[in-house]
Amino acid sequence: MPKPDVDRGKALFDADARLSWVLAGLAGLIGAAAFTHTAGYFVTFMTGNTERAVLGYFHDEPDMAVAALGLIVSFVAGVVIASWCRRRYWARHPHGPTLLTTFCLALAAGLDLVLYGTTPDEIDFVPILFVAFGVGALNTSFIKNDEVSVPLSYVTGTLVKMGQGIERHASGGDRADWLGYFLLYTSFVLGAGAGGLLSLLVAGWAMLITATVVCLLVTGYTYLHLDRHGPLDE
């Protein structure tokens, strides 16, 4: 019978873990696309949006406060709709949330092109609402006991769990207590870095199309491979 520590070590690098790294990197890329090619909107950082929604009125920026509130509502709506679809239609299909994210990114890119054309470098607010919806949906990709088990864009929570794991390791635990969270965090950072580099080369609509293509490839992988092995929470 395998030892628990050996099982945990293997779980750090299994198919689900590798997928979580890809999706965390995708979340970082999407966040970079939104932040670098807009007026500074956050689609992955709801803590920052919450503070903006409150503090914008104290700094004579009511428009930014309203925008931040809109992004929060859109993000939560993405979580709700994706969770509902998982329960109703995607019980055996872990690719479902990524499919919804792909659709939202494609819709955002299409809206940006139709409404504003290819001339502006920046992405307008309306397409960003769909991006925030898609990121909210993406965060429901890993569910266990009806709760999110891997928060892909919740970097604060990831760092807290990593810090707790480091303490447990130092107190006689195993590296598996923190390494998984470190790898997830690193993937997000690398995705954001890739998005930052890409923002120097292409316009906002092109970054949205790039994110859409990456998300579509991930969706195809989960549909063709992981579905054959059952839901991610089994």
C-alpha positions as YAML, in Angstrom:
chain: A
units: angstrom
residues:
- id: 1
  name: MET
  ca: [0.00, 0.00, 0.00]
- id: 2
  name: PRO
  ca: [1.54, 3.33, -1.07]
- id: 3
  name: LYS
  ca: [2.51, 5.81, 1.58]
- id: 4
  name: PRO
  ca: [0.37, 8.98, 1.88]
- id: 5
  name: ASP
  ca: [3.39, 11.22, 1.27]
- id: 6
  name: VAL
  ca: [4.19, 9.33, -1.94]
- id: 7
  name: ASP
  ca: [0.59, 9.68, -3.12]
- id: 8
  name: ARG
  ca: [0.63, 13.42, -2.39]
- id: 9
  name: GLY
  ca: [3.90, 13.81, -4.24]
- id: 10
  name: LYS
  ca: [2.47, 12.10, -7.32]
- id: 11
  name: ALA
  ca: [-0.65, 14.26, -7.13]
- id: 12
  name: LEU
  ca: [1.52, 17.37, -7.42]
- id: 13
  name: PHE
  ca: [2.37, 16.46, -11.01]
- id: 14
  name: ASP
  ca: [-0.64, 14.51, -12.24]
- id: 15
  name: ALA
  ca: [-2.86, 15.52, -15.20]
- id: 16
  name: ASP
  ca: [-5.16, 17.66, -13.09]
- id: 17
  name: ALA
  ca: [-2.22, 19.52, -11.54]
- id: 18
  name: ARG
  ca: [-0.67, 20.19, -14.94]
- id: 19
  name: LEU
  ca: [-4.00, 21.45, -16.22]
- id: 20
  name: SER
  ca: [-4.30, 23.78, -13.22]
- id: 21
  name: TRP
  ca: [-0.92, 25.31, -14.09]
- id: 22
  name: VAL
  ca: [-2.02, 25.92, -17.67]
- id: 23
  name: LEU
  ca: [-5.30, 27.48, -16.56]
- id: 24
  name: ALA
  ca: [-3.57, 29.64, -13.93]
- id: 25
  name: GLY
  ca: [-1.19, 30.85, -16.62]
- id: 26
  name: LEU
  ca: [-4.17, 31.55, -18.85]
- id: 27
  name: ALA
  ca: [-5.80, 33.57, -16.06]
- id: 28
  name: GLY
  ca: [-2.58, 35.58, -15.71]
- id: 29
  name: LEU
  ca: [-2.48, 36.19, -19.47]
- id: 30
  name: ILE
  ca: [-6.12, 37.31, -19.52]
- id: 31
  name: GLY
  ca: [-5.54, 39.60, -16.55]
- id: 32
  name: ALA
  ca: [-2.53, 41.15, -18.27]
- id: 33
  name: ALA
  ca: [-4.51, 41.70, -21.47]
- id: 34
  name: ALA
  ca: [-7.25, 43.50, -19.54]
- id: 35
  name: PHE
  ca: [-4.93, 45.59, -17.39]
- id: 36
  name: THR
  ca: [-2.38, 46.67, -20.00]
- id: 37
  name: HIS
  ca: [-4.87, 47.54, -22.75]
- id: 38
  name: THR
  ca: [-7.58, 49.25, -20.73]
- id: 39
  name: ALA
  ca: [-7.84, 52.11, -18.26]
- id: 40
  name: GLY
  ca: [-6.44, 49.70, -15.67]
- id: 41
  name: TYR
  ca: [-9.37, 47.34, -15.16]
- id: 42
  name: PHE
  ca: [-8.90, 44.20, -13.05]
- id: 43
  name: VAL
  ca: [-10.58, 41.00, -14.23]
- id: 44
  name: THR
  ca: [-8.74, 38.68, -11.84]
- id: 45
  name: PHE
  ca: [-8.32, 40.93, -8.79]
- id: 46
  name: MET
  ca: [-11.71, 41.31, -7.12]
- id: 47
  name: THR
  ca: [-10.14, 42.61, -3.90]
- id: 48
  name: GLY
  ca: [-8.77, 45.56, -5.85]
- id: 49
  name: ASN
  ca: [-12.11, 46.08, -7.59]
- id: 50
  name: THR
  ca: [-13.92, 46.06, -4.27]
- id: 51
  name: GLU
  ca: [-11.61, 48.73, -2.88]
- id: 52
  name: ARG
  ca: [-12.01, 50.77, -6.06]
- id: 53
  name: ALA
  ca: [-15.79, 50.48, -5.88]
- id: 54
  name: VAL
  ca: [-15.69, 51.98, -2.40]
- id: 55
  name: LEU
  ca: [-12.75, 54.37, -2.54]
- id: 56
  name: GLY
  ca: [-13.46, 55.78, -5.99]
- id: 57
  name: TYR
  ca: [-16.07, 58.07, -4.46]
- id: 58
  name: PHE
  ca: [-13.53, 59.41, -1.97]
- id: 59
  name: HIS
  ca: [-11.06, 60.33, -4.70]
- id: 60
  name: ASP
  ca: [-13.51, 61.92, -7.12]
- id: 61
  name: GLU
  ca: [-13.45, 58.91, -9.49]
- id: 62
  name: PRO
  ca: [-17.09, 57.77, -9.52]
- id: 63
  name: ASP
  ca: [-16.78, 56.35, -13.05]
- id: 64
  name: MET
  ca: [-13.99, 54.00, -11.98]
- id: 65
  name: ALA
  ca: [-15.99, 53.00, -8.91]
- id: 66
  name: VAL
  ca: [-19.00, 52.09, -11.04]
- id: 67
  name: ALA
  ca: [-16.78, 50.19, -13.49]
- id: 68
  name: ALA
  ca: [-15.21, 48.22, -10.63]
- id: 69
  name: LEU
  ca: [-18.65, 47.29, -9.31]
- id: 70
  name: GLY
  ca: [-19.69, 46.17, -12.79]
- id: 71
  name: LEU
  ca: [-16.63, 43.93, -13.05]
- id: 72
  name: ILE
  ca: [-17.42, 42.35, -9.67]
- id: 73
  name: VAL
  ca: [-21.01, 41.64, -10.69]
- id: 74
  name: SER
  ca: [-19.88, 40.17, -14.01]
- id: 75
  name: PHE
  ca: [-17.23, 37.99, -12.32]
- id: 76
  name: VAL
  ca: [-19.71, 36.61, -9.78]
- id: 77
  name: ALA
  ca: [-22.26, 36.02, -12.54]
- id: 78
  name: GLY
  ca: [-19.64, 33.94, -14.37]
- id: 79
  name: VAL
  ca: [-19.11, 31.83, -11.25]
- id: 80
  name: VAL
  ca: [-22.86, 31.35, -10.75]
- id: 81
  name: ILE
  ca: [-23.63, 30.44, -14.37]
- id: 82
  name: ALA
  ca: [-20.66, 28.09, -14.70]
- id: 83
  name: SER
  ca: [-21.54, 26.39, -11.41]
- id: 84
  name: TRP
  ca: [-25.14, 25.98, -12.52]
- id: 85
  name: CYS
  ca: [-24.05, 24.55, -15.87]
- id: 86
  name: ARG
  ca: [-21.70, 22.12, -14.12]
- id: 87
  name: ARG
  ca: [-24.53, 20.85, -11.95]
- id: 88
  name: ARG
  ca: [-27.07, 20.63, -14.78]
- id: 89
  name: TYR
  ca: [-25.10, 19.76, -17.90]
- id: 90
  name: TRP
  ca: [-21.41, 19.16, -17.17]
- id: 91
  name: ALA
  ca: [-21.45, 16.53, -14.41]
- id: 92
  name: ARG
  ca: [-19.18, 14.36, -16.57]
- id: 93
  name: HIS
  ca: [-17.51, 17.13, -18.54]
- id: 94
  name: PRO
  ca: [-14.69, 19.03, -16.81]
- id: 95
  name: HIS
  ca: [-14.12, 21.01, -20.00]
- id: 96
  name: GLY
  ca: [-17.37, 22.91, -19.44]
- id: 97
  name: PRO
  ca: [-16.04, 26.01, -17.62]
- id: 98
  name: THR
  ca: [-13.17, 26.43, -20.07]
- id: 99
  name: LEU
  ca: [-15.66, 26.20, -22.93]
- id: 100
  name: LEU
  ca: [-17.68, 29.03, -21.38]
- id: 101
  name: THR
  ca: [-14.51, 31.07, -20.89]
- id: 102
  name: THR
  ca: [-13.51, 30.51, -24.51]
- id: 103
  name: PHE
  ca: [-16.93, 31.69, -25.67]
- id: 104
  name: CYS
  ca: [-16.73, 34.82, -23.50]
- id: 105
  name: LEU
  ca: [-13.24, 35.69, -24.73]
- id: 106
  name: ALA
  ca: [-14.29, 35.20, -28.35]
- id: 107
  name: LEU
  ca: [-17.37, 37.34, -27.78]
- id: 108
  name: ALA
  ca: [-15.27, 40.05, -26.13]
- id: 109
  name: ALA
  ca: [-12.79, 40.06, -29.03]
- id: 110
  name: GLY
  ca: [-15.62, 40.14, -31.57]
- id: 111
  name: LEU
  ca: [-17.41, 42.98, -29.79]
- id: 112
  name: ASP
  ca: [-14.21, 44.99, -29.55]
- id: 113
  name: LEU
  ca: [-13.55, 44.58, -33.27]
- id: 114
  name: VAL
  ca: [-17.13, 45.31, -34.33]
- id: 115
  name: LEU
  ca: [-17.68, 48.30, -32.05]
- id: 116
  name: TYR
  ca: [-14.24, 49.90, -32.18]
- id: 117
  name: GLY
  ca: [-12.32, 48.34, -35.05]
- id: 118
  name: THR
  ca: [-8.62, 47.55, -35.14]
- id: 119
  name: THR
  ca: [-7.41, 51.14, -34.83]
- id: 120
  name: PRO
  ca: [-7.54, 51.63, -31.03]
- id: 121
  name: ASP
  ca: [-4.86, 49.87, -29.02]
- id: 122
  name: GLU
  ca: [-7.04, 49.74, -25.91]
- id: 123
  name: ILE
  ca: [-9.97, 47.45, -25.14]
- id: 124
  name: ASP
  ca: [-13.17, 49.25, -24.18]
- id: 125
  name: PHE
  ca: [-15.14, 48.53, -21.01]
- id: 126
  name: VAL
  ca: [-18.05, 46.54, -22.48]
- id: 127
  name: PRO
  ca: [-15.84, 43.72, -23.87]
- id: 128
  name: ILE
  ca: [-13.97, 43.63, -20.55]
- id: 129
  name: LEU
  ca: [-17.22, 42.78, -18.76]
- id: 130
  name: PHE
  ca: [-17.40, 39.58, -20.80]
- id: 131
  name: VAL
  ca: [-13.75, 38.86, -20.01]
- id: 132
  name: ALA
  ca: [-14.47, 39.19, -16.28]
- id: 133
  name: PHE
  ca: [-17.44, 36.84, -16.71]
- id: 134
  name: GLY
  ca: [-15.17, 34.32, -18.41]
- id: 135
  name: VAL
  ca: [-12.54, 34.52, -15.66]
- id: 136
  name: GLY
  ca: [-15.23, 33.92, -13.05]
- id: 137
  name: ALA
  ca: [-16.33, 30.84, -14.98]
- id: 138
  name: LEU
  ca: [-12.73, 29.65, -15.32]
- id: 139
  name: ASN
  ca: [-12.36, 29.60, -11.54]
- id: 140
  name: THR
  ca: [-14.95, 26.82, -11.30]
- id: 141
  name: SER
  ca: [-12.79, 24.41, -13.31]
- id: 142
  name: PHE
  ca: [-11.80, 22.41, -10.21]
- id: 143
  name: ILE
  ca: [-14.61, 21.45, -7.86]
- id: 144
  name: LYS
  ca: [-14.59, 19.14, -4.86]
- id: 145
  name: ASN
  ca: [-17.61, 18.68, -2.56]
- id: 146
  name: ASP
  ca: [-19.38, 21.51, -4.39]
- id: 147
  name: GLU
  ca: [-16.57, 23.94, -3.52]
- id: 148
  name: VAL
  ca: [-13.72, 25.33, -5.63]
- id: 149
  name: SER
  ca: [-10.64, 23.27, -4.79]
- id: 150
  name: VAL
  ca: [-8.14, 25.16, -6.98]
- id: 151
  name: PRO
  ca: [-8.79, 28.93, -7.15]
- id: 152
  name: LEU
  ca: [-7.00, 29.80, -10.38]
- id: 153
  name: SER
  ca: [-6.96, 33.58, -10.13]
- id: 154
  name: TYR
  ca: [-7.26, 33.97, -6.35]
- id: 155
  name: VAL
  ca: [-3.58, 34.70, -5.84]
- id: 156
  name: THR
  ca: [-3.98, 36.03, -2.29]
- id: 157
  name: GLY
  ca: [-5.53, 32.77, -1.14]
- id: 158
  name: THR
  ca: [-2.86, 30.77, -2.96]
- id: 159
  name: LEU
  ca: [-0.09, 32.67, -1.19]
- id: 160
  name: VAL
  ca: [-1.78, 32.23, 2.19]
- id: 161
  name: LYS
  ca: [-2.04, 28.47, 1.64]
- id: 162
  name: MET
  ca: [1.55, 28.37, 0.43]
- id: 163
  name: GLY
  ca: [2.73, 30.20, 3.54]
- id: 164
  name: GLN
  ca: [0.83, 27.81, 5.77]
- id: 165
  name: GLY
  ca: [2.33, 24.88, 3.88]
- id: 166
  name: ILE
  ca: [5.85, 26.25, 4.34]
- id: 167
  name: GLU
  ca: [5.24, 26.42, 8.09]
- id: 168
  name: ARG
  ca: [3.94, 22.84, 8.15]
- id: 169
  name: HIS
  ca: [6.98, 21.66, 6.18]
- id: 170
  name: ALA
  ca: [9.30, 23.46, 8.58]
- id: 171
  name: SER
  ca: [7.47, 21.83, 11.48]
- id: 172
  name: GLY
  ca: [8.11, 18.33, 10.21]
- id: 173
  name: GLY
  ca: [5.73, 18.09, 7.27]
- id: 174
  name: ASP
  ca: [6.42, 17.43, 3.61]
- id: 175
  name: ARG
  ca: [7.24, 19.68, 0.67]
- id: 176
  name: ALA
  ca: [3.89, 18.70, -0.82]
- id: 177
  name: ASP
  ca: [2.36, 20.99, 1.83]
- id: 178
  name: TRP
  ca: [3.44, 24.05, -0.15]
- id: 179
  name: LEU
  ca: [4.96, 23.06, -3.51]
- id: 180
  name: GLY
  ca: [1.63, 22.71, -5.31]
- id: 181
  name: TYR
  ca: [0.60, 26.24, -4.35]
- id: 182
  name: PHE
  ca: [4.03, 27.55, -5.35]
- id: 183
  name: LEU
  ca: [3.73, 25.96, -8.79]
- id: 184
  name: LEU
  ca: [0.22, 27.36, -9.20]
- id: 185
  name: TYR
  ca: [1.40, 30.84, -8.21]
- id: 186
  name: THR
  ca: [4.41, 30.60, -10.51]
- id: 187
  name: SER
  ca: [2.17, 29.61, -13.41]
- id: 188
  name: PHE
  ca: [0.00, 32.68, -12.84]
- id: 189
  name: VAL
  ca: [3.07, 34.92, -12.71]
- id: 190
  name: LEU
  ca: [4.48, 33.42, -15.91]
- id: 191
  name: GLY
  ca: [1.13, 33.89, -17.64]
- id: 192
  name: ALA
  ca: [1.00, 37.53, -16.54]
- id: 193
  name: GLY
  ca: [4.59, 38.00, -17.70]
- id: 194
  name: ALA
  ca: [3.79, 36.49, -21.09]
- id: 195
  name: GLY
  ca: [0.78, 38.78, -21.33]
- id: 196
  name: GLY
  ca: [2.94, 41.78, -20.45]
- id: 197
  name: LEU
  ca: [5.45, 40.94, -23.18]
- id: 198
  name: LEU
  ca: [2.67, 40.33, -25.67]
- id: 199
  name: SER
  ca: [1.10, 43.69, -24.81]
- id: 200
  name: LEU
  ca: [4.25, 45.38, -26.09]
- id: 201
  name: LEU
  ca: [3.83, 43.76, -29.49]
- id: 202
  name: VAL
  ca: [0.12, 43.66, -30.29]
- id: 203
  name: ALA
  ca: [-3.07, 45.64, -29.75]
- id: 204
  name: GLY
  ca: [-5.70, 44.76, -27.20]
- id: 205
  name: TRP
  ca: [-8.03, 42.96, -29.58]
- id: 206
  name: ALA
  ca: [-5.14, 40.79, -30.76]
- id: 207
  name: MET
  ca: [-4.37, 39.85, -27.15]
- id: 208
  name: LEU
  ca: [-8.00, 38.84, -26.67]
- id: 209
  name: ILE
  ca: [-7.83, 36.66, -29.78]
- id: 210
  name: THR
  ca: [-4.59, 35.09, -28.50]
- id: 211
  name: ALA
  ca: [-6.21, 34.30, -25.14]
- id: 212
  name: THR
  ca: [-9.22, 32.88, -26.96]
- id: 213
  name: VAL
  ca: [-7.06, 30.55, -29.05]
- id: 214
  name: VAL
  ca: [-5.12, 29.34, -25.99]
- id: 215
  name: CYS
  ca: [-8.34, 28.73, -24.08]
- id: 216
  name: LEU
  ca: [-9.81, 26.87, -27.06]
- id: 217
  name: LEU
  ca: [-6.77, 24.59, -27.22]
- id: 218
  name: VAL
  ca: [-7.06, 23.86, -23.50]
- id: 219
  name: THR
  ca: [-10.77, 23.17, -23.90]
- id: 220
  name: GLY
  ca: [-10.04, 20.73, -26.71]
- id: 221
  name: TYR
  ca: [-7.45, 18.95, -24.57]
- id: 222
  name: THR
  ca: [-9.80, 18.56, -21.60]
- id: 223
  name: TYR
  ca: [-12.64, 17.43, -23.86]
- id: 224
  name: LEU
  ca: [-10.58, 14.80, -25.69]
- id: 225
  name: HIS
  ca: [-8.44, 13.56, -22.83]
- id: 226
  name: LEU
  ca: [-9.71, 14.29, -19.31]
- id: 227
  name: ASP
  ca: [-13.37, 13.50, -20.07]
- id: 228
  name: ARG
  ca: [-12.37, 9.92, -20.77]
- id: 229
  name: HIS
  ca: [-11.20, 9.66, -17.18]
- id: 230
  name: GLY
  ca: [-14.26, 11.18, -15.54]
- id: 231
  name: PRO
  ca: [-14.81, 14.54, -13.83]
- id: 232
  name: LEU
  ca: [-11.90, 16.37, -12.25]
- id: 233
  name: ASP
  ca: [-13.39, 15.98, -8.76]
- id: 234
  name: GLU
  ca: [-13.38, 12.20, -8.83]
...
